[in-house]
Amino acid sequence: MYIETLGLTNVRSFTREIIQLSRGINILVGKNNSGKSTIIRAAYCLQTGHNSQSIEVRKLAKFGQIDIQLKEITVKERNLFNHKSAATYKTFDSRQTIFIELSDKNKRSGYYFPSKLLRKNKRGEMLPPDNDKLVEFKDFSDSEASGNFIYPYLAKRKTDYYEGQGGKDEMYRVSENFRNLASKIAKISSPANALSEEFNRLCLDILQFKIGTIAGEGNNNFDVGIMIRDGETISLRAIGEGVANILGLIVILLTENNKLFFNRRIGK
């Protein structure tokens, strides 16, 4: 599954814009405050939901809209849509359009329908089908265990600590920072995990050292770091945030395929 087009109507600096995207790598280039982050955040509404406070209606406008056309949706990915509630469809089309409607009072609603049912008005604007063809859109899950779609790298993902009491929910949660990195590394570095050898090899090749879970401090059961010798360790917090970014990517790229990655470069 990938985003084929992303439309913005009265969203922040955009009056109306349609962005065509490809299945592979898409690069947004522009000056500061030109709307690059707005485009990314609008697409991220698929997973974070339409209650995201970072998406605002354009000044002086009463309503706004985000429309996203998705293509090549696999049978497995249909579960993200909770499409079993769509009693009006005998089959689930592999191309779906999601409309997220915004108001200046921070109210949001969303629905989806097969892209082939899109209509155009006299001005050439895309319109949804009749209401009986619409299905309520519920946010895509932000848990890897439920088959999330998006991994956000929207800012410097620095964190002051790594959560070391992670159960299953913490281990599989997708967030914009790396607080659950210890849980993810504990999962992939375990000898019982078939990917543990590849993870260790990549750490050596890229970082020049192995990394894993170490004893935590305070209320943390474990932390992420390097074992120097018996009883002596270096926490990832003392190494630098660049290593955390690399580790996060190694873990995700080893375990996930056909996902959408947002990577926003921060200027100097």
C-alpha positions as CSV (number, residue, x, y, z in Angstrom):
1,M,0.0,0.0,0.0
2,Y,1.2,3.5,-0.7
3,I,-0.2,7.1,-1.0
4,E,-0.9,7.9,-4.6
5,T,-2.2,11.5,-4.1
6,L,-2.5,13.8,-1.1
7,G,-4.9,16.7,-1.3
8,L,-5.1,19.7,1.1
9,T,-7.9,22.2,1.1
10,N,-7.7,25.2,3.5
11,V,-5.1,23.4,5.6
12,R,-2.6,25.9,7.2
13,S,-0.8,27.7,4.3
14,F,-2.6,25.7,1.6
15,T,-5.8,26.8,-0.1
16,R,-5.9,23.8,-2.4
17,E,-3.0,21.6,-3.3
18,I,-2.8,18.1,-4.8
19,I,0.5,16.3,-4.4
20,Q,1.2,13.3,-6.6
21,L,3.4,10.7,-4.9
22,S,5.3,7.6,-6.1
23,R,5.6,4.1,-4.6
24,G,9.2,4.6,-3.8
25,I,11.1,7.5,-2.3
26,N,9.5,10.9,-2.3
27,I,11.5,14.0,-1.5
28,L,10.0,17.4,-0.5
29,V,12.2,20.3,-1.1
30,G,11.4,23.9,-0.2
31,K,12.2,26.9,1.9
32,N,11.4,27.2,5.6
33,N,7.7,27.6,6.3
34,S,6.8,26.6,2.8
35,G,4.5,23.7,4.0
36,K,6.7,20.6,3.8
37,S,5.9,19.6,7.4
38,T,2.2,20.3,6.9
39,I,2.2,17.8,4.0
40,I,3.9,15.2,6.2
41,R,1.7,15.8,9.2
42,A,-1.4,15.6,7.0
43,A,-0.4,12.2,5.7
44,Y,0.4,11.2,9.3
45,C,-3.3,11.8,10.2
46,L,-3.8,8.3,8.8
47,Q,-2.2,6.8,11.9
48,T,-2.3,9.5,14.6
49,G,-6.0,10.2,13.9
50,H,-7.8,13.4,13.0
51,N,-7.4,14.8,16.6
52,S,-3.8,15.8,15.9
53,Q,-3.4,19.4,17.0
54,S,-0.6,20.0,14.5
55,I,-3.2,20.1,11.6
56,E,-5.1,23.4,11.6
57,V,-7.7,25.0,9.3
58,R,-6.3,27.9,7.3
59,K,-6.8,31.3,8.9
60,L,-10.3,32.9,8.1
61,A,-11.5,29.6,6.7
62,K,-14.3,27.7,8.5
63,F,-13.6,24.3,7.1
64,G,-10.7,22.3,5.7
65,Q,-10.1,18.9,4.2
66,I,-7.4,16.3,3.7
67,D,-8.0,13.7,1.0
68,I,-5.7,10.8,0.6
69,Q,-5.8,8.2,-2.2
70,L,-4.3,4.9,-1.3
71,K,-3.3,2.3,-3.9
72,E,-2.3,-1.4,-4.0
73,I,-3.8,-2.2,-0.6
74,T,-3.1,-5.9,0.1
75,V,-5.4,-8.3,1.7
76,K,-3.5,-8.1,5.0
77,E,-3.6,-4.3,5.0
78,R,-7.4,-4.3,4.7
79,N,-7.5,-5.0,8.4
80,L,-6.2,-1.5,9.1
81,F,-9.5,-0.2,7.8
82,N,-11.8,-2.2,10.0
83,H,-13.6,-2.9,6.7
84,K,-15.8,-5.6,8.2
85,S,-18.1,-2.8,9.2
86,A,-18.6,-1.9,5.6
87,A,-21.7,-3.9,5.0
88,T,-22.4,-2.0,1.7
89,Y,-19.3,-3.6,0.0
90,K,-19.2,-7.2,-1.1
91,T,-15.5,-6.8,-1.8
92,F,-12.9,-4.4,-0.6
93,D,-11.2,-2.5,-3.5
94,S,-7.4,-2.2,-3.5
95,R,-7.7,1.6,-4.1
96,Q,-9.4,3.6,-1.4
97,T,-9.8,7.3,-0.7
98,I,-9.9,8.7,2.8
99,F,-11.5,12.1,3.4
100,I,-10.7,13.9,6.7
101,E,-12.8,16.9,7.3
102,L,-11.6,19.7,9.6
103,S,-13.3,22.7,11.2
104,D,-12.0,25.8,12.8
105,K,-13.2,24.5,16.2
106,N,-10.8,21.6,16.1
107,K,-13.5,19.1,15.3
108,R,-12.6,16.4,12.8
109,S,-14.4,13.5,11.1
110,G,-13.2,10.9,8.6
111,Y,-14.6,8.4,6.2
112,Y,-13.4,6.3,3.3
113,F,-14.7,4.7,0.1
114,P,-13.4,3.1,-3.1
115,S,-11.5,5.6,-5.2
116,K,-13.5,4.6,-8.3
117,L,-16.5,6.3,-6.7
118,L,-14.9,9.8,-6.7
119,R,-16.8,12.5,-8.5
120,K,-15.9,16.0,-9.9
121,N,-17.9,19.2,-9.6
122,K,-18.0,21.9,-12.2
123,R,-14.8,23.5,-10.8
124,G,-13.0,20.1,-11.2
125,E,-12.9,19.5,-7.4
126,M,-13.0,15.9,-6.2
127,L,-16.1,15.0,-4.3
128,P,-17.0,11.9,-2.3
129,P,-19.9,9.6,-3.3
130,D,-23.3,9.6,-1.6
131,N,-23.4,9.1,2.1
132,D,-24.6,5.5,1.8
133,K,-21.3,4.6,0.2
134,L,-19.2,6.1,2.9
135,V,-17.6,4.2,5.8
136,E,-16.3,5.8,9.0
137,F,-12.5,6.0,9.0
138,K,-10.9,4.8,12.2
139,D,-7.3,5.6,12.7
140,F,-4.7,3.1,11.6
141,S,-3.2,1.3,14.6
142,D,0.1,2.7,16.0
143,S,1.1,-0.7,17.2
144,E,3.5,-3.0,15.3
145,A,1.5,-6.0,16.7
146,S,-1.6,-4.7,14.9
147,G,0.2,-4.0,11.6
148,N,0.9,-0.3,11.7
149,F,1.5,1.5,8.5
150,I,3.6,4.6,9.4
151,Y,7.0,5.1,11.1
152,P,7.5,8.8,11.9
153,Y,10.9,10.5,12.0
154,L,9.6,14.0,12.2
155,A,12.1,15.7,14.4
156,K,15.2,15.1,16.4
157,R,14.1,12.1,18.4
158,K,16.2,12.8,21.5
159,T,14.8,11.5,24.8
160,D,16.0,11.9,28.3
161,Y,15.4,8.3,29.2
162,Y,14.7,4.9,27.7
163,E,11.7,3.1,29.2
164,G,12.9,-0.2,30.6
165,Q,9.8,-1.7,32.0
166,G,8.3,-2.6,28.7
167,G,5.7,-5.3,28.3
168,K,4.2,-6.3,24.9
169,D,2.3,-3.0,24.5
170,E,5.4,-0.9,25.0
171,M,7.6,-3.2,22.9
172,Y,5.3,-2.8,19.8
173,R,4.2,0.8,20.2
174,V,5.2,3.3,17.4
175,S,6.0,6.8,18.6
176,E,7.9,9.9,17.6
177,N,10.6,9.4,20.2
178,F,12.8,6.5,21.2
179,R,11.6,6.0,24.8
180,N,10.7,2.4,24.0
181,L,13.9,1.6,22.2
182,A,15.1,-0.6,25.0
183,S,12.1,-2.8,24.7
184,K,12.5,-3.1,20.9
185,I,16.2,-3.9,21.2
186,A,15.4,-6.5,23.9
187,K,13.0,-8.1,21.4
188,I,15.4,-8.2,18.4
189,S,18.6,-9.0,20.3
190,S,17.2,-12.0,22.1
191,P,18.9,-15.3,21.0
192,A,15.4,-16.7,20.4
193,N,14.8,-14.1,17.7
194,A,15.9,-15.3,14.2
195,L,17.1,-11.7,13.4
196,S,19.4,-11.4,16.4
197,E,22.6,-12.4,14.5
198,E,21.8,-10.0,11.6
199,F,21.1,-7.2,14.2
200,N,24.5,-7.8,15.9
201,R,26.3,-7.9,12.5
202,L,24.8,-4.6,11.4
203,C,25.7,-3.0,14.7
204,L,29.3,-4.1,14.3
205,D,29.4,-3.1,10.6
206,I,27.8,0.3,11.0
207,L,28.5,1.4,14.6
208,Q,31.7,-0.7,15.2
209,F,30.3,-2.2,18.4
210,K,27.6,-4.5,19.7
211,I,24.7,-3.0,21.7
212,G,22.0,-4.6,23.7
213,T,20.1,-4.4,27.0
214,I,22.0,-3.7,30.2
215,A,20.9,-3.3,33.8
216,G,18.8,-0.2,34.3
217,E,18.8,2.5,37.0
218,G,16.2,3.5,39.4
219,N,12.7,2.1,38.4
220,N,14.0,0.8,35.1
221,N,14.5,-3.0,34.9
222,F,16.8,-2.6,31.9
223,D,18.5,0.0,29.7
224,V,20.2,0.1,26.3
225,G,23.9,0.3,26.1
226,I,27.3,-1.4,25.7
227,M,28.9,-4.0,28.0
228,I,32.5,-3.1,28.5
229,R,33.5,-5.7,31.0
230,D,31.8,-7.5,33.9
231,G,29.8,-5.0,35.8
232,E,30.8,-2.0,33.7
233,T,28.5,-0.6,31.1
234,I,27.9,2.6,29.0
235,S,24.3,3.7,28.6
236,L,23.1,4.8,25.2
237,R,22.2,8.1,26.8
238,A,25.9,8.8,27.2
239,I,26.8,7.9,23.6
240,G,24.7,10.4,21.7
241,E,21.4,10.7,19.9
242,G,22.9,9.9,16.5
243,V,23.5,6.3,17.6
244,A,19.9,6.1,18.8
245,N,18.6,7.2,15.4
246,I,20.7,4.6,13.6
247,L,19.7,1.9,16.0
248,G,16.0,2.7,15.6
249,L,16.3,2.4,11.8
250,I,18.2,-0.8,12.0
251,V,15.6,-2.4,14.2
252,I,12.7,-1.2,12.1
253,L,14.2,-2.0,8.7
254,L,15.1,-5.5,9.8
255,T,11.6,-6.3,10.9
256,E,9.3,-4.3,8.6
257,N,8.5,-4.3,4.9
258,N,6.1,-2.1,2.7
259,K,5.8,0.6,5.4
260,L,5.6,4.4,5.1
261,F,8.6,6.2,6.6
262,F,8.5,9.9,7.3
263,N,12.0,11.4,7.7
264,R,12.1,15.2,8.2
265,R,15.6,16.8,8.0
266,I,16.2,19.5,10.6
267,G,18.0,22.5,9.3
268,K,21.1,23.9,11.1
